[in-house]
Structures are given as C-alpha cells and as structure tokens.
C-alpha cells in the first residue's frame, strides 16, 4: 500500500512537471543514419580506430571518450557513433544495426586507405553491445556504385574486438513487463536517470530477460554470437548498497548488478545465443562499488534539487518505498532471485542513476575505463595463434569444403575439437594444423588442413588460414592451381610445409579419366609469404616419372633395339639382364629398364628382336603411355601414323602404325601397341600389339 | 449621406482584438493559477497528510534508549529492518558508545506513515554530529528507516 501511495505521488509529480514545466515536443526522426557520428576522414593509418557506441536513448559517448583519451591517447583514435534519433528501436533494427554496420565499414575502409589494417575496435555501453552483435550479423550495405545485386559486405574480420559496459546480453528483468512503465517514470522523476527505453517501445519489449533467445517476445530477434574470432570483454557493474545508522554499518545489500542490468546479463555473453562456445575469447571484469544508503539518497536529492527545486523532498519521498523495501522480506528475496519488485525497482533506479558502478556511471567509472583500456590493448596486440584455436575455428562463410555457413548463422561453421558436421550429412575434420608466420608480422598464424566429406563418398581438402590479427580466410589452392594446370583437378592436400619465404602445399591432382579413389598426379602449389599473407606463386605437376626417363621409341626401349640378334640383345642388356632363354619358337631376353622389367622377343623365324614389351608406367618418346586416354594417342601420333583399336585374344589393344590401317600388324619397326581397357592405355609394346601371339609353344 | 449608427472600423478592430485576447488571457491566468496551485501542493508541507500518531517526546526518548542500549534485540525494536536480517555486531556496540538526542520538536511528517526528525550524536571523544532521521510508522510505533547526516552539521 505504501508503495502504491508513493508511486502514485511520484507518477503524478512526474506528469505535472512534464505537462507544465518541461513540455518538450518529441522529435520524430526518419529512420535514416544520423549524420552526426564522428567523421572518418581524419583517420590515420598508424592509429587504431575505436568506435564508441552508446546505449538506448544514449547520447554519443563523449565523456567515455574523454576518459579513454586520458588513459590511452597516442596511437588510438576514438570515434562516436550516434543513433539517438532511433535508439528506442530494438538493436536489430535497420536504423540501429544497419547504420552501425555501415559506419564500421566506412571507418575500416578509411583506415585501410590511410595505410592501416582496417581493424576497428568497438566499446559499447548497454544496448550498444547488442547493436554491434546484430550489425556484424547483418553486414554493411554494398557501396553506392556497386553493381545491382551485390550482396552485403562481411564486416566480421574488420572488428578487432568488442568491449561491453553493462550490456544486457541476456536482457533485464524489467524488460517487457509492466515495471518498464514504472521504472521509466521513476527515472523521469528522480531526475537525470537518462537513457531508459520508452515503455512499450520495441527496445523495452525486446530487452526481456532471456537465455539464448528463449523468453524473448514475438518479433524480437535474439542477439547472435559474434564470430569466434572477435574477442569480447565484458565490464559489469556490481553495486552494493550499504545500510548504515549514524554512520555505522548495519548490513550490505548486494544489488546484483548495476541497478538495471543484473550481473548474470552484463557478464552473460556466453549463453546469450544459441550455438557452441568453444574457441571464443571472452573475458569479464567486475567493477564493484558500494554506497551507503543515506549517501545515495542525498546524492539523488541534490541532483533532483538542482533540477526542479525539490531539494529535501527526495529523502522524504523515497522514504516510504525504501522503508517498505527494508521491511519487506519478499523484496529482498526478489532481489536475490533477480525478480522485479516495485520497491526494489525504486532502489535499483537510484543505483542505476547515482552509483559509480551503476548503469549510467559505469560509462565513465575509472575502474571500468581502466579495464576497457586494458582490453583494447590486449585485443589490438597480435597474439600467436594456437593449435586449440585452429581446431575450434570459426570457418569463413565461403571455404573450400563446399558448403557455406548459413547467412547470419556463424555457428553453422564452427569447428569443435577439430570436427564439424555438415547439416547435409557430411563432415569437416581437421587433418593437420601448421603454425607459422604467414603474413610477415613476426607473430604466429595458423593454417588448418581440413578434410571434407559430402557424405556421399569421397573426400576433398580445404585450407583455412587464421592470422594473429584474427583474420580468417580460405586458401583456394585448388582453383589457383588449376589456372596453371587446366587438365588437373587439384582437390586433396597431402601435406604442408612452411619456411620463412614460402608455403608449399603438396596436393593430389586428378586427371579427367581418373577416379576419385586413385589420383594419378601430384602437384606442388607454392605460395609466397609476406605482408598481407600467402600469395599464390605457382602450381607444378610433380608426378614422379616411374620410368626414370626411359621412354619407348619406335626403334627400341632402353639398351635393346629392334633388329638386334639374341646375342646382341643380351650384350646390350649387360648388367641389367634378368634372364635370357629360349621359349617355344622364340628366344626371350628380359632386362631391367625404366620402372621395371622389359621383355624383348626374338621370334625364331626372324632371328632378331621384333617386339619389346615395356613395364608399367612406360611412355613413348612422344608422351603416350600408361594411364593416358585413347585420344592422347590420336593427338600425339595421328599426324604421322594411323591409329586405332583392335581386338586380340587378350582383349582390346590400341596401336599407332606407320602403315595404313596398321597394315598386317607384322612385328617390327613402325608399330607401337598398347593394352587398352576401354578407358586408358597401358604401357607400350615396341614393334608389336599386346595380346598377339608371336611365339608358339611358349 | 447620412451615416448609419454603429462602430467605426477602428473600434471594430479593437473589439475584435478584445474578443480574441480576453479568453486567452483568462486561459493563461487560469493555467498560471493551476500551475502555482499544483506546484505548491507538492512542495508545501501543508499538503502532506498527517499521521494519526505524531512522534512524542517520550517515543523519541525511547527510540534513543533502544538504539544506544548495546543490546541487538532492543536495537531491532527501534529500526526498520527486514525480518531475520543479520546485523553487523559492531552496530549495537558502536551505538552504545554514543549519546543520542532526538529532538521531537523537529518532527515533520512527509506522508501518512513517514516523517523526519532531527537528532544529534555525541561520540566518546565528545565530537557532535547532527542527523536527519527518516521515520516510518509501523505497528510498533515510529521506527527509524535511515539516518542522513545534516549538511550543516
């Protein structure tokens, strides 16, 4: 009852003042971006830009800028983002998140043009922290001169870090409740409580307490996690109201927050959105303050007194509700449980407005500013990438594994302990991680070799780089290699080696006729290392030649030539001779050459070497041979020979002959045959056709 | 040409102006009076409803004795406290070392159930401090809600 009486008095008084003394018309602004944010044209490349984002109905954080400049000026430049005219909108709105994304993009671009790395740091008070989360999810609008249909610009990599000052990551207990009205009026009455969303505004409704979005009213988008590469530092105010009598402490009342945002929310980034939390760099600093209840009341009285001539009445005015609070165990229970209670809210309003670590005070509180400066320094410092970070990597939206992170759902591509399930049934697994300086800044970066499976059989590889400056990008080794090796599908990584100058990717290449199981080519893709990261240098087919350079000609293979006698062939084979014997109507000389053992056949009716069967992996001097498709034969011999395919007792065979149509395929010079399985050629037979019987009784 | 009776154009303009301005003046005056009345209603103690039971000199004396008794049980009877709220042990001890004078003549109601009163403490070293006490009328009579040092003390 007392509360109701006091509330009525407070509301009536507020209405009176509002209607009689401070009848200021409400400005209605178009939902366009405010032109009063700090200009970006003075950015220096050597300075690190910090954008200060206010909270609901907040003015640009000029006082925060002043405090930060006192502590850390050289090398830093603080810019004020202004969205006053739309700050009763929910943080996800175009007028807030959209404008912020565009502003951050503009700052980043300007920084790059000035010679910087484009990384922008954000310090956000209250709802400003939520605005940043939505802004990164949304991305920036394409430049005005971009072609129609250009998609929004990803700004995630441009954000060097976020520091939140009492941001309600998990909402606030008074959001979307009738208490929002009450608190709003108390704020107006006590005076200068400043930025509280209008009751029933979207900002007020959407600030309902929630866990990972569960509990938000309809139409309120849940704030998404930032990509894991963006470190988040949370500064939370923790107020204690100390009750005293005649200056002697009686007991402490732990407010459990800053008067409006409970600690669980202002330090509740993790758990505020759906998705995994591994690999995220999140820190919390609690800045505490305690104030004796009489001092709190006195401070409120002075403030109100100076504003509206009510000096002295506040102590009496607040007396009833505070007395009720002190008496009412339920109110204290509500405080402990984080629930709203009318008497409690009035105390919280005082805390909010008048305590150093209260919601308003924290934006300039010395301890909070110290913590912010420390966080900025840590975020700006390039830290060597770790193996754990690489195995819990936030993949870029587009990466070589073929499926993209769903728009706006960063956790759709978040590796967890080196593994990620593709929603379509496949998976991504970290095969290997290499840590090295890839961008020449002398701080270790990381490159992850990912094995990708679509779930339909077969695997491919992707390479994802994360730099110490937290930029994450795909290394399109396959596409870049194919520019130089158009007949090869370079699709699978076998290994990575890095030295100071270059990164070498050893990869499998597949020729068009080869199946995914058995790639025939090996490719070396080389990247030069230096400022800016790996730059593609070359791709080379380094498939080992099994023949050791020994090729089949129309005259012979290795030391043995067509037309040699048996004895001459044995002599020519020399130490490479394996066997020399008669077999049926032929004499056979086997000798080592190229990748294996060749067989020279001396039919007795001819008395000289007429056919030489070469070992696997052998090619002709024109380049046709084991593994090639039939059209290679046509391409290489078609101008000077007749080519074709004939059936033999052992299956099909292809040939190139100096005689029209192959003549009668008599063994001897001018004829080269190949086993042909319908897909690819086998090793050549010099002077003969594989499958033809040249020796009887063998 | 004979002129027909009636006002001159100048007189007509005057009466038209009076017709417009007079109600406006009345409205401004009424708004001013209303504003003055509303403001003085809030600021003037006369507009505050009076408690049924004023703070007597005897109750003021009793409150002072309870608070300086050194006994926590007695101290609790003088203070507005949540039930079961533990107190710093030093509170009762510290208050016991003080001399407390509550001046019931300064009693000033702020609502049907609240009031303020001036008090003075003298510590063992003889140092004096003036306070404004916030009071709440409960079933146990007037109790102390808080004690705010007076700026002029």
Interface residues (C-beta under 8 A of the other chain):
Chain A: X2 X5 X6 X9 X13 X16 X20 X243 X244 X245 X246 X247 X248 X249 X250 X251 X293 X294 X297 X298 X309 X310 X313 X315 X316 X317 X319 X320 X322 X323 X326 X327 X328 X329 X331 X332
Chain B: X35 X38 X39 X42 X43 X67 X79 X80 X81 X82 X83 X84 X85 X86 X87 X88 X90 X91 X94 X95 X98 X100 X110 X111 X112 X113 X114 X116 X121 X129 X131 X132 X134 X136 X138 X144 X145 X146 X147 X148 X149
